[in-house]
């Protein structure tokens, strides 16, 4: 750990303090001494509350554990179970009908429907790519992925056969989204104004292009007969650029490995760079040195369109502490409070117009808050953000909040959670993997769970996804906030994504997560097919699926899993767990494309790790498998993971290194999984990463 300086009784990492004072506070005209004094007072108020909320989690879990232990092996009576949850305060009374009051929300959130990217803030190149993914080439997206049902491009330069198939598919998209009167886009000769069936779709013209719009999303036709593609095209169309990632979440949470002041400083510096507009990254690609920066706005005469995705920042939850700042007694401060203060102070640069570009045209700061358990914790976040606004002299409700609906107590009390942040909420989002991890942990003592793959067909999942939309609509989020859906985790399987992910806009969600800029461009086509706000109007007023369905515990009572089924399940969980943990611990990579047991690359983060480790811990607890069987799977899968990483010269093998931090972390995640708070992986990952860092 580096040197520390003392400010108002706080012991702060010296490099972090210097960054905050010189690069964050000074441009804002803030007095550093007053800031630290205010920060210390804020901590005096909120640290005890934070600790009390975590104690409440533990107390509720202990009561639920005891209730299940008294009924092991028996079916759960739904009415009795709900009464018990009400009695202990896990379930709270529903608020009276209300509509959210959030003001000053940008169009990308309130009035537009389209894809949302999530990007690890520690990777500057990825961060810039995501911010620039507001616009994407449909030609490139089709040409380079399996979304186009045509023979793959032959190696060795441009494949004209593949290119012709791309152009045909793009013309078919235009025929669906912005049709011409009497002819196909394939028949248009590029002369004059295209004969649109509805002229309202034409927004602007200029030399070299047309700007069209449909369902609130823009489509740019690049017309250039000197271009290698355009000169062979009847209409001279060299590319079709479509508005893609409307919003991006710059993630300080599950997709990064940040365990100390050094890591937090790197994260905050990148967040400041992308907010100020001066972030750049230089890298080698194809033997050439390239530098990436943020895209400028797109100008069409008097019309200027944002060139970048609207940025949220995801803070960490309430659980973890971080040694970047210590209290007078030497204890670490809650990392969520640290994030709230520093990411908001950085966001204030945009609100003050200090950057090269504007993120929010309304002066708002958008923070996603994950892993909250119920309305009391959401109310704590609301009060904390009030205090941060006061500390930074920001108008009330400048800081907006996105509430991740990914913990069971939040799902079961979602309307009350929304009500707790009613004047600053701009986002609710379902997250299957974290939600499943909490489902397993909350009912850990009830009995063995069904297999992981079967969870997606369980009753609680269907109720969870539907309730999220219906409750969001009932609380007035439509036209004011995002109702979101989760990630497509397989970035190489774009063809399958195009089949499956259209279900998200069909469900009434006006955004959904995608793993890459290319995926954003492809998923954007779904929002041309489906008018999401029309769907939301159709769904409004429908009954919310019953709470009983949401609270149906996915138990495998009476199921005798075969030896083969147990081995398959353990191998699947162990391989995914090891493949992720070895990168987290050894390389400090919090999210990456990790090959699964079938060698299909999946985007893995802590949410996927949480479900795998909790599922193995549950089966161990209830005797579905033995410790020896788990160790056998871990050792065999360690060899597989080593083989999958054989091409990485920096990779440290798992086999032969069972005493090293990575393998020991994996063992702890399984064998100590029952005792982990809410089944979270962060405490063990952080501890072993610090060991690795020395």
Secondary structure, 3 states (H helix, E strand, C coil): CCCEEEECCEEEEHHHHHHHHHHHHHHHCCCHHHHHHHHHHHHHHHHHHHHHHHHHHHHHHHHHHHHHHCCCCCCCCHHHHHHHHHHHCCCCCCCCCCCCCCCCCCHHHHCCCCEEEEEECCCHHHHHHHHHHHEEEHHHHHHCCCCCCCCCCCCCCCCHHHHHHHHHHHHHHHHHHCCECCCCHHHCCCCCCCCECCHHHEEEEECCEEEEEECCEEEEEEECCCCCCHHHCCCCEEEEEEECEEEEEEECCCCCCCCCHHHHHHHHHHHHHHHHCCCCEEEEECCEEEEECCCCCEEECCEEECCCCEEEEEECCCCCEEEEEECCCCCEEEHHHHHHHHHHHHHHHHHCCCCCCCCCCCCCEEEEECCCCCHHHHHHHHHHHHHHHHHCCCCCCCEEEEEEECCHHHHHCHHHHHHHCCCCEEEEEECHHHHHHHHHHHCHHHCCECCHHHHHHCHHHHHHHHHHHHHHHHCCCCCCCEEEECCCCCCCCHHHHHHHCHHHHHCCCCEEEECCHHHHHHHHHHHHHCCHHHHHHHHCCCCCCCHHHHCCCCECCCCCCCHHHHHHHHHHHHHHHHHHHHHHHHHCCCCEEEECCCCCEEEECHHHHHHHHHHHHHHHHCCCCCHHHHHHHHHHHHHHHHHHCCCCCCCCCCCCCCCCHHHHHHHHHHHCHHHCHHHCCHHHHHHHHHHHHC
